[in-house]
Structure formats: structure tokens, C-alpha cells
Amino acid sequence: DHRNKVIYLFFKPFLLLNFNYGNIIMKLLSKSVLGGVVLSSVIGLTACQNMSMNPNHTAHNGKTMQGQQNVERLTDGQILKVLSTANMGEIMQANAALPKLQNSQVRSFAQGMIKQHGANEQKGQALGNRLQLVPQVSHTSNALQADSNQIVTKISQANSAVDKDYMMSQIMVHSKVLQTIDTQLLPNAKNPELRNMLVETRSAVAMHLKMAEQIKSSMP
């Protein structure tokens, strides 16, 4: 009838742009559905299509809805704190394990962690002072600290040699730190000097991880 003809002309652009939704509209028109219902259907379907076609749909807080919900955006000060937490965690874990280690390779590894992460911590503090960056806590640094505390507690409470447990913890910790550098620290770092330190730290962490895996695989 005349009313359906008017509605058809009004929604003709939708029919031309999207054949799937055009079929739906035609079925609705064929049943003499009121124009207001048709309009609501088109708006709803179009909105859903736009959201589904855009995987990086932005929410009101400026963060993307997909892929970034669990990734914390860090400032340079927070990044510096994450690095410090990782360094100090390695030192604390090695100091807790050393009195209970029997394997010479594991003892050498723990001593290396104290020396190398201690040097990296001093380098980070010097960089922060030079750039006037104040280390700030974040969910990421708190998570690393919690992991380290758990490892130290387990090692401290052990009544026997902890060589295997220590090396397994080192594989876990270095893997997590490496992933954190790749997914959060490097993508968020703004200062070029801080980025350079992150690149150097990443190389050291990757080397430590490889060493830990080799030592663990050689243990009986």
C-alpha cells in the first residue's frame, strides 16, 4: 500500500548498502509492520554491525574494549618501579636460596643474579635521578612483588635443599618479566633513555631465562 511504499523509499539506501539487512526489512514490510518498528530494527542491527566490524571499539574511558582490558597503561615512573621490583625480587630470592643450595651450577646462578640485578638496579636508580623520574607503584609492580614474596616464603620455609624449586621459580619469574617487558614496558615507555635500558634489560633477562632452563634440564 502507500504507507509501505513510503517506508521502502525512506530505507532504500539501507537496502542498497546491506543486502542482508535489506532482506530483513523487506520481510518486515511484507507483514505491514509499522514504520517505527522497522526504524528501530534497522538502527539496532546497524549499530550491532558497526561494533562487530570494529574490533577496537573504543569505550568512554579511552581504552579499547577488546585486547586491552587486562593490559595496564604505564607511565615512565611506573615502568621504572616495575624494573626495580624485578631486580630487587631476583636479589631477595637468590639471598633466600643460597644457604640451602647444594648444586654448584645453581649456586653460581644465584650469585650471578645478585650481582647482575644489583648492577641493573643501580643503573635504574641513576637513570631515574638523571631524568627526575619518581618510581610509582602499579598493579604490574604489585603483581611482581607478590610473586617474589611467595617464592621467598616458600624457599625460607623449606627444610631441605631447594635447588630444583629455586631453578623452577627462576624460569617462571624470568618468563613473566620478559613478557611484561614486551607487552607493557616497551610499548608504553616514552623516554628514549628508558627505552634503551629496557632493551638492554630484556637481553639480560632472556639470557638468564635460557641459563635457568639449561641448568634445570641438566639436574637429575
C-alpha positions as CSV (number, residue, x, y, z in Angstrom):
1,D,0.0,0.0,0.0
2,H,1.1,3.7,0.0
3,R,2.5,3.6,3.6
4,N,4.8,0.7,2.7
5,K,5.9,2.4,-0.4
6,V,6.9,5.5,1.5
7,I,8.8,3.4,4.1
8,Y,10.5,1.5,1.3
9,L,11.8,4.7,-0.3
10,F,13.0,6.0,3.0
11,F,15.0,2.9,3.8
12,K,16.2,2.3,0.2
13,P,19.8,3.4,1.0
14,F,20.0,0.7,3.7
15,L,18.8,-1.9,1.2
16,L,21.5,-0.9,-1.3
17,L,24.3,-0.8,1.3
18,N,23.5,-4.0,3.1
19,F,21.6,-6.9,1.3
20,N,21.3,-9.0,4.5
21,Y,19.5,-6.2,6.4
22,G,17.7,-5.4,3.2
23,N,16.1,-8.8,3.2
24,I,15.1,-8.4,6.8
25,I,13.5,-5.0,6.1
26,M,11.6,-6.4,3.1
27,K,10.2,-9.2,5.2
28,L,9.1,-6.7,7.8
29,L,7.4,-4.6,5.2
30,S,5.7,-7.5,3.7
31,K,4.0,-8.1,7.0
32,S,2.9,-4.5,7.2
33,V,5.0,-3.8,10.3
34,L,4.7,-0.2,11.4
35,G,7.4,2.2,10.3
36,G,8.6,2.9,13.9
37,V,9.3,-0.8,14.5
38,V,11.2,-1.0,11.2
39,L,13.2,2.0,12.1
40,S,14.2,0.5,15.5
41,S,15.2,-2.7,13.9
42,V,17.4,-1.0,11.3
43,I,19.1,1.2,13.9
44,G,19.7,-1.8,16.2
45,L,21.1,-4.0,13.5
46,T,23.3,-1.3,12.1
47,A,24.7,-0.4,15.5
48,C,25.5,-4.1,16.2
49,Q,27.1,-4.5,12.8
50,N,29.3,-1.4,13.3
51,M,30.5,-2.7,16.7
52,S,31.2,-6.2,15.4
53,M,33.1,-4.9,12.4
54,N,35.3,-2.7,14.6
55,P,37.4,-5.0,17.0
56,N,39.0,-1.9,18.6
57,H,35.7,-0.3,19.5
58,T,36.6,2.5,22.0
59,A,34.9,2.8,25.3
60,H,34.2,6.1,27.1
61,N,37.4,5.9,29.2
62,G,39.5,5.9,26.1
63,K,40.6,2.3,26.4
64,T,39.7,-0.3,23.7
65,M,37.1,-2.8,24.6
66,Q,39.0,-5.8,23.1
67,G,42.6,-6.8,23.7
68,Q,43.5,-4.2,26.3
69,Q,41.2,-4.9,29.2
70,N,43.9,-6.7,31.1
71,V,46.9,-4.6,29.9
72,E,47.8,-1.7,32.2
73,R,49.0,1.5,30.6
74,L,52.1,2.6,32.5
75,T,53.9,5.9,32.9
76,D,57.7,6.1,32.8
77,G,57.7,6.4,36.6
78,Q,55.7,3.2,36.9
79,I,57.9,1.4,34.4
80,L,60.9,2.3,36.5
81,K,59.2,0.9,39.5
82,V,58.5,-2.4,37.7
83,L,62.1,-2.7,36.7
84,S,63.2,-2.1,40.3
85,T,60.7,-4.6,41.6
86,A,62.0,-7.2,39.2
87,N,65.6,-6.5,40.2
88,M,65.0,-6.5,43.9
89,G,62.9,-9.6,43.7
90,E,65.7,-11.5,42.0
91,I,68.2,-10.4,44.7
92,M,65.8,-11.4,47.5
93,Q,65.1,-14.8,46.0
94,A,68.8,-15.6,45.5
95,N,69.7,-14.5,49.0
96,A,67.0,-16.7,50.4
97,A,68.1,-19.7,48.4
98,L,71.9,-19.5,48.7
99,P,72.2,-21.0,52.2
100,K,70.1,-24.0,51.1
101,L,71.7,-24.6,47.6
102,Q,73.9,-27.7,47.0
103,N,74.4,-27.8,43.3
104,S,77.4,-25.7,42.2
105,Q,75.7,-24.5,39.0
106,V,72.7,-23.4,40.9
107,R,74.8,-21.6,43.5
108,S,76.7,-19.8,40.7
109,F,73.5,-18.8,39.0
110,A,72.1,-17.3,42.3
111,Q,75.3,-15.4,42.9
112,G,75.1,-14.1,39.3
113,M,71.5,-12.9,39.9
114,I,72.6,-10.9,42.9
115,K,75.5,-9.3,41.1
116,Q,73.8,-8.6,37.8
117,H,70.4,-7.5,39.1
118,G,72.1,-5.4,41.7
119,A,74.1,-3.6,39.0
120,N,70.9,-3.1,36.9
121,E,69.1,-1.7,40.0
122,Q,71.9,0.9,40.5
123,K,71.7,1.8,36.8
124,G,67.9,2.3,37.0
125,Q,68.2,4.5,40.1
126,A,70.9,6.6,38.4
127,L,68.7,6.9,35.3
128,G,65.7,7.9,37.4
129,N,67.7,10.6,39.2
130,R,69.0,12.0,35.9
131,L,65.6,12.1,34.3
132,Q,63.9,13.2,37.5
133,L,61.5,10.2,37.4
134,V,59.8,9.2,40.6
135,P,59.2,5.4,40.8
136,Q,55.4,4.8,41.2
137,V,53.7,1.6,42.1
138,S,51.2,-0.1,39.8
139,H,49.2,-3.3,39.5
140,T,52.0,-4.7,37.5
141,S,54.7,-4.0,40.0
142,N,52.5,-5.2,42.8
143,A,51.9,-8.5,41.0
144,L,55.7,-9.0,40.5
145,Q,56.2,-8.2,44.2
146,A,53.6,-10.7,45.3
147,D,55.2,-13.4,43.1
148,S,58.6,-12.7,44.6
149,N,57.3,-12.7,48.2
150,Q,55.6,-16.1,47.6
151,I,58.9,-17.6,46.3
152,V,61.0,-16.2,49.1
153,T,58.5,-17.5,51.7
154,K,58.5,-21.0,50.1
155,I,62.3,-21.1,50.0
156,S,62.7,-19.8,53.5
157,Q,60.3,-22.4,55.0
158,A,61.9,-25.3,53.2
159,N,63.8,-27.8,55.5
160,S,65.9,-29.3,52.8
161,A,67.8,-28.4,49.6
162,V,65.8,-26.1,47.3
163,D,67.9,-26.3,44.1
164,K,65.1,-27.6,41.9
165,D,62.5,-25.3,43.4
166,Y,64.7,-22.3,43.0
167,M,65.5,-23.0,39.4
168,M,61.9,-23.6,38.6
169,S,60.9,-20.3,40.2
170,Q,63.6,-18.6,38.2
171,I,62.2,-19.9,34.9
172,M,58.8,-18.7,35.9
173,V,59.9,-15.3,37.1
174,H,62.2,-14.5,34.1
175,S,59.5,-15.7,31.7
176,K,57.0,-13.3,33.3
177,V,59.4,-10.4,33.4
178,L,60.3,-11.0,29.7
179,Q,56.6,-11.0,28.8
180,T,56.0,-7.8,30.8
181,I,58.8,-6.0,29.1
182,D,57.5,-7.0,25.7
183,T,53.8,-6.3,26.3
184,Q,53.8,-3.4,28.7
185,L,57.1,-1.7,29.4
186,L,58.5,-1.2,25.9
187,P,55.1,-0.3,24.3
188,N,54.5,2.3,27.0
189,A,57.9,3.8,27.6
190,K,58.2,7.4,26.3
191,N,61.7,8.5,27.3
192,P,64.4,7.3,24.8
193,E,67.0,6.6,27.5
194,L,64.4,4.5,29.5
195,R,63.6,2.5,26.3
196,N,67.3,1.8,25.7
197,M,67.6,0.5,29.3
198,L,64.6,-1.7,28.7
199,V,66.1,-3.2,25.6
200,E,69.3,-3.9,27.4
201,T,67.4,-5.4,30.4
202,R,65.4,-7.5,28.0
203,S,68.5,-9.1,26.6
204,A,69.8,-9.9,30.0
205,V,66.5,-11.4,31.2
206,A,66.3,-13.5,28.1
207,M,69.9,-14.8,28.7
208,H,69.0,-15.5,32.4
209,L,66.0,-17.4,31.3
210,K,68.0,-19.6,28.9
211,M,70.6,-20.3,31.5
212,A,67.9,-21.2,34.1
213,E,66.3,-23.6,31.6
214,Q,69.7,-25.2,30.7
215,I,70.6,-25.7,34.4
216,K,67.2,-27.1,35.3
217,S,67.3,-29.6,32.4
218,S,70.8,-30.8,33.5
219,M,69.7,-31.5,37.0
220,P,69.0,-35.2,37.9
